[in-house]
């Protein structure tokens, strides 16, 4: 029961670390108390994107006449949509488990606890057994935040988990929280014909993302029938609706169902971090650029750091951590981590936002174009406009990019590479983009 590395948590960070460790000859054990793949594969990224793709196809059929295609009376079967979601999750989680196993990693599907150290090894207990490891990687993820809203405990509400398990659609839905998760569910349910209300405490949806593209997305969904309540606080929840307050005035939104989506918090309790005196920082575990904690043999990756709470960030963090253990030169760079909202149209951003730069008092320049400057975009997005915005610093280097329009999720990585490599706009535009592609929009932007 002695291992080179023990990994607690089998989400994107945990299973990536297990694969990399095993592939490089480390004897590894991976503990997961629920399901391999973590929240992302089982209750987050994959199931929501599967549902959103069904919604996107339905949207396309509804608007087919714009493209000269006749499609009468489009309809959908919710049970088949949900079954396809379950099948996709099962296939991908099974694939991850098989890959981890193929590298000789021991998988223990039980809850593990840190018990301390003995003879220079970290001691972990799980299901009555004791395990020892030279290194420990903690990847216990995050949980949904449940705010202390009066009346919430007396009503039946959804979190993202329950919203992914529905058997039937409500007629009306109030989403408390207009962040990424809230807007993706607003997109899905709106496409399915549900009357959606989104309540957000901040002046704009999508949190720290670029405010211009966020506002454009909100305007688009308002046209589709979603009602937004910005700068609005939920003061009480009742069986027949949600009581809100704005500018000192209270009103009630009647709703059949409530979806709570106000954020997530790192899973810090119960795992035994205190047994190793692991230092915390704000809402997560404190780590350095190698994902090393205050304990030299303990690393933390993914949502538990409380920093990014994105699956792709967790994957990259795990790679960095394992490389550091192996003695391979690497470090974590958060300046080029993209964020994506998989609505229809998509929103994506990477690097600095204008709002962030203004707050920091840093000089910058912006250049932007409607996505309609791309011929491919015009051909595939009838009456669509979109936006592509590049931000550069005073040296001319690209430090931010923000986009609205499909396929922003696929295009944003190009700007991420430019930021990571420190390209100027001139250097970036020497790249030859195939024609016609939506990505050509980068070549068209001039400062």
PAMIMI-471217 format. One record per residue (C-alpha): z, y, x; residue number from 1. Coordinates in steps of 0.25 Angstrom, whole numbers. Layout:
BEGIN
R|Z|Y|X|nr
R|Z|Y|X|NUM
...
This chain:
BEGIN
R|Z|Y|X|nr
R|0|0|0|1
R|-2|9|12|2
R|-14|19|11|3
R|-21|30|20|4
R|-21|39|7|5
R|-16|38|-7|6
R|-23|47|-18|7
R|-15|50|-30|8
R|-25|54|-42|9
R|-39|48|-44|10
R|-47|60|-49|11
R|-58|67|-41|12
R|-49|70|-29|13
R|-42|57|-29|14
R|-54|48|-30|15
R|-63|56|-21|16
R|-51|55|-10|17
R|-50|40|-13|18
R|-65|38|-10|19
R|-65|47|2|20
R|-53|40|8|21
R|-58|26|5|22
R|-72|29|11|23
R|-66|34|24|24
R|-57|22|26|25
R|-44|27|21|26
R|-35|17|13|27
R|-33|24|0|28
R|-26|23|-13|29
R|-29|31|-26|30
R|-19|32|-37|31
R|-24|37|-51|32
R|-14|36|-63|33
R|-25|38|-74|34
R|-40|36|-71|35
R|-48|37|-58|36
R|-56|50|-59|37
R|-45|58|-64|38
R|-46|69|-74|39
R|-60|73|-69|40
R|-67|60|-72|41
R|-58|55|-84|42
R|-54|68|-91|43
R|-61|80|-85|44
R|-74|82|-78|45
R|-82|70|-81|46
R|-79|68|-96|47
R|-80|82|-99|48
R|-94|84|-92|49
R|-99|71|-100|50
R|-95|77|-113|51
R|-101|91|-109|52
R|-114|84|-105|53
R|-115|78|-119|54
R|-112|92|-125|55
R|-123|98|-116|56
R|-133|88|-121|57
R|-130|92|-135|58
R|-131|106|-132|59
R|-145|104|-126|60
R|-149|96|-138|61
R|-144|108|-147|62
R|-153|118|-139|63
R|-165|109|-137|64
R|-174|117|-146|65
R|-173|128|-135|66
R|-181|119|-126|67
R|-191|115|-136|68
R|-184|102|-139|69
R|-181|97|-154|70
R|-167|90|-155|71
R|-162|90|-170|72
R|-148|89|-174|73
R|-141|85|-161|74
R|-128|77|-162|75
R|-118|70|-154|76
R|-109|58|-154|77
R|-95|62|-149|78
R|-91|48|-147|79
R|-103|45|-138|80
R|-101|57|-130|81
R|-86|53|-128|82
R|-90|39|-125|83
R|-100|44|-114|84
R|-89|52|-108|85
R|-80|40|-107|86
R|-91|32|-101|87
R|-94|42|-91|88
R|-80|44|-87|89
R|-78|29|-86|90
R|-90|27|-77|91
R|-86|38|-67|92
R|-72|34|-66|93
R|-76|20|-64|94
R|-85|24|-53|95
R|-75|32|-46|96
R|-65|21|-46|97
R|-76|11|-41|98
R|-79|21|-29|99
R|-65|23|-25|100
R|-63|8|-25|101
R|-75|6|-17|102
R|-68|14|-5|103
R|-56|4|-5|104
R|-47|14|-12|105
R|-35|8|-19|106
R|-34|13|-33|107
R|-21|13|-41|108
R|-22|18|-55|109
R|-8|21|-57|110
R|1|34|-55|111
R|6|36|-41|112
R|17|44|-36|113
R|21|50|-22|114
R|34|45|-17|115
R|35|52|-4|116
R|33|47|11|117
R|37|35|19|118
R|34|33|34|119
R|23|44|34|120
R|16|38|21|121
R|15|44|8|122
R|22|35|-3|123
R|16|33|-17|124
R|21|24|-28|125
R|12|20|-39|126
R|14|9|-50|127
R|26|3|-42|128
R|19|2|-29|129
R|21|11|-17|130
R|9|16|-9|131
R|9|23|5|132
R|-2|32|11|133
R|-4|41|23|134
R|-11|52|14|135
R|-10|56|0|136
R|-20|63|-9|137
R|-14|69|-22|138
R|-25|71|-33|139
R|-17|70|-46|140
R|-26|80|-53|141
R|-21|89|-64|142
R|-17|89|-79|143
R|-21|98|-91|144
R|-12|110|-92|145
R|-5|110|-106|146
R|0|125|-108|147
R|13|127|-116|148
R|5|132|-129|149
R|15|133|-141|150
R|11|122|-151|151
R|2|114|-141|152
R|11|102|-141|153
R|10|101|-156|154
R|-5|100|-157|155
R|-15|90|-153|156
R|-23|96|-142|157
R|-34|92|-132|158
R|-34|93|-117|159
R|-47|90|-109|160
R|-42|75|-109|161
R|-42|74|-125|162
R|-54|83|-127|163
R|-62|72|-119|164
R|-57|61|-128|165
R|-61|66|-142|166
R|-66|58|-153|167
R|-71|69|-162|168
R|-73|84|-161|169
R|-65|95|-167|170
R|-71|106|-175|171
R|-64|117|-167|172
R|-57|117|-153|173
R|-49|127|-146|174
R|-49|126|-131|175
R|-37|132|-124|176
R|-42|136|-111|177
R|-56|141|-107|178
R|-57|135|-93|179
R|-67|125|-88|180
R|-62|113|-96|181
R|-60|121|-108|182
R|-74|127|-108|183
R|-80|113|-105|184
R|-74|108|-117|185
R|-78|120|-125|186
R|-92|117|-121|187
R|-91|103|-125|188
R|-85|105|-139|189
R|-94|117|-142|190
R|-106|108|-139|191
R|-100|98|-149|192
R|-99|108|-160|193
R|-84|111|-159|194
R|-79|125|-162|195
R|-73|129|-149|196
R|-62|140|-146|197
R|-58|142|-131|198
R|-46|150|-128|199
R|-44|156|-114|200
R|-32|164|-109|201
R|-41|171|-98|202
R|-52|182|-100|203
R|-63|172|-98|204
R|-65|157|-98|205
R|-66|147|-86|206
R|-55|152|-78|207
R|-58|156|-64|208
R|-73|154|-65|209
R|-83|166|-64|210
R|-81|175|-76|211
R|-95|179|-78|212
R|-100|164|-80|213
R|-88|161|-88|214
R|-90|172|-98|215
R|-105|168|-99|216
R|-101|154|-102|217
R|-91|159|-113|218
R|-101|167|-119|219
R|-111|155|-120|220
R|-100|147|-127|221
R|-96|158|-136|222
R|-111|158|-141|223
R|-109|143|-144|224
R|-97|145|-152|225
R|-85|144|-143|226
R|-75|154|-146|227
R|-67|160|-134|228
R|-54|167|-134|229
R|-52|173|-120|230
R|-39|180|-115|231
R|-32|172|-126|232
R|-19|164|-126|233
R|-16|152|-134|234
R|-2|155|-140|235
R|0|143|-149|236
R|-7|130|-154|237
R|-6|125|-168|238
R|-12|113|-175|239
R|-23|122|-182|240
R|-26|130|-170|241
R|-23|139|-157|242
R|-16|152|-158|243
R|-21|162|-148|244
R|-17|176|-143|245
R|-26|187|-138|246
R|-22|201|-136|247
R|-9|198|-143|248
R|-16|193|-155|249
R|-15|179|-160|250
R|-25|171|-168|251
R|-27|156|-171|252
R|-39|147|-167|253
R|-40|136|-177|254
R|-44|123|-170|255
R|-45|108|-173|256
R|-42|105|-158|257
R|-37|111|-146|258
R|-41|109|-131|259
R|-31|113|-121|260
R|-38|117|-108|261
R|-30|127|-100|262
R|-31|120|-86|263
R|-25|109|-77|264
R|-14|108|-68|265
R|-11|100|-55|266
R|-4|86|-57|267
R|8|89|-48|268
R|19|82|-54|269
R|23|67|-54|270
R|14|63|-42|271
R|26|66|-32|272
R|21|77|-23|273
R|35|82|-22|274
R|38|69|-14|275
R|30|74|-3|276
R|34|89|-4|277
R|19|93|-7|278
R|18|108|-8|279
R|12|114|-21|280
R|4|126|-23|281
R|3|133|-36|282
R|-2|123|-46|283
R|-5|112|-36|284
R|-3|105|-23|285
R|-5|114|-11|286
R|-16|109|-2|287
R|-24|114|10|288
R|-39|114|13|289
R|-38|99|16|290
R|-30|97|3|291
R|-18|93|11|292
R|-5|96|5|293
R|8|100|11|294
R|10|86|15|295
R|0|82|27|296
R|-4|69|21|297
R|-5|73|6|298
R|-17|79|0|299
R|-20|84|-14|300
R|-33|86|-20|301
R|-39|90|-34|302
R|-32|96|-46|303
R|-18|94|-40|304
R|-20|105|-30|305
R|-21|115|-42|306
R|-33|122|-36|307
R|-46|118|-41|308
R|-45|107|-52|309
R|-59|103|-51|310
R|-64|89|-48|311
R|-74|93|-38|312
R|-63|101|-30|313
R|-54|88|-30|314
R|-65|80|-25|315
R|-68|89|-13|316
R|-53|91|-10|317
R|-52|76|-10|318
R|-63|75|1|319
R|-56|86|9|320
R|-43|79|9|321
R|-48|65|13|322
R|-56|72|24|323
R|-44|78|29|324
R|-37|65|29|325
R|-48|59|37|326
R|-49|70|47|327
R|-62|75|42|328
R|-64|90|42|329
R|-65|96|28|330
R|-58|106|20|331
R|-58|111|5|332
R|-66|123|1|333
R|-63|128|-13|334
R|-73|140|-12|335
R|-84|132|-16|336
R|-78|123|-27|337
R|-87|124|-40|338
R|-82|125|-54|339
R|-90|121|-66|340
R|-89|122|-81|341
R|-98|111|-87|342
R|-101|119|-100|343
R|-115|121|-105|344
R|-119|130|-98|345
R|-111|127|-85|346
R|-103|137|-77|347
R|-100|135|-62|348
R|-94|143|-51|349
R|-91|141|-36|350
R|-84|150|-26|351
R|-78|164|-30|352
R|-79|171|-43|353
R|-81|186|-45|354
R|-67|187|-51|355
R|-61|180|-39|356
R|-67|189|-29|357
R|-64|201|-37|358
R|-49|197|-38|359
R|-49|194|-22|360
R|-56|208|-20|361
R|-67|201|-12|362
R|-81|207|-12|363
R|-93|199|-17|364
R|-107|200|-23|365
R|-112|193|-35|366
R|-127|190|-39|367
R|-130|182|-51|368
R|-142|178|-60|369
R|-144|172|-73|370
R|-147|157|-72|371
R|-159|160|-79|372
R|-165|165|-66|373
R|-167|150|-64|374
R|-180|144|-70|375
R|-174|131|-72|376
R|-162|137|-79|377
R|-171|144|-89|378
R|-179|131|-91|379
R|-166|123|-94|380
R|-157|134|-101|381
R|-164|140|-113|382
R|-159|154|-115|383
R|-148|151|-104|384
R|-144|162|-94|385
R|-133|157|-85|386
R|-128|164|-73|387
R|-128|162|-58|388
R|-118|171|-49|389
R|-117|171|-34|390
R|-106|178|-27|391
R|-106|182|-12|392
R|-96|188|-3|393
R|-99|200|6|394
R|-105|191|17|395
R|-115|186|7|396
R|-109|172|6|397
R|-109|165|-8|398
R|-95|164|-13|399
R|-97|161|-27|400
R|-106|156|-38|401
R|-105|155|-53|402
R|-115|150|-63|403
R|-117|148|-78|404
R|-128|139|-82|405
R|-132|124|-81|406
R|-132|117|-71|407
R|-121|126|-65|408
R|-112|114|-61|409
R|-123|109|-52|410
R|-128|122|-46|411
R|-114|128|-42|412
R|-113|118|-31|413
R|-124|125|-24|414
R|-117|138|-24|415
R|-104|130|-19|416
R|-112|125|-7|417
R|-116|139|-4|418
R|-102|144|-5|419
R|-97|133|4|420
R|-107|135|14|421
R|-105|150|14|422
R|-119|153|11|423
R|-124|167|9|424
R|-133|170|-3|425
R|-145|171|6|426
R|-142|158|13|427
R|-140|151|-1|428
R|-153|156|-6|429
R|-161|150|5|430
R|-158|136|-2|431
R|-171|131|-9|432
R|-168|128|-23|433
R|-178|119|-30|434
R|-186|126|-41|435
R|-183|126|-53|436
R|-168|124|-53|437
R|-157|131|-58|438
R|-151|132|-44|439
R|-162|142|-40|440
R|-153|152|-47|441
R|-145|153|-33|442
R|-158|157|-26|443
R|-161|168|-36|444
R|-148|175|-35|445
R|-149|187|-25|446
R|-138|197|-21|447
